[in-house]
Amino acid sequence: MPALTDDAVALLTARNFGHLATLLPDGAPHSVPVWVGGRG
């Protein structure tokens, strides 16, 4: 299995945004930005 490049490691360990999507009671979508972090 190939090792990750330095650029890939930097991207995965940096603070990133993700989006959490759910459905409201009326069925409408609701999306909010959240911080995504990993443990290194």
N, C-alpha and C positions, 0 to 999 in steps of 0.2 A: 504494500500500500504506500503510495507516495506521501512524503511529508508535506505539510502545509508551508507555503512560502511565507516570508516575513511579512509581506503585505496582507496576506490572509489572516495571519495571527493578529496583526495590529487591528484589523477590522473587527475580528471576533472578540477581542478583549477591550475594545473601546466602548464608550457609552453609545448606545444606539436606540432608535425609536422603533417601536412596533405598533400595531393597531389591534386592539381587542374589539371584536365585533360580536354583538348579541342582537336578539330580537326584542322589541318592545312588546307589551301586551297586545297591541293592535296589529302586530305582525310586521311593523316597520323596522328596518335595520337601524342599529345604533352603533357607531364606531368611535372609539376614543383612543388617542395616542397614549402610549405607555413607555416607560424606560425599559430597555432590555439589557440585562447584564448577565455575565457568566462568572463562574468561579474558576480562577486559574490557578 
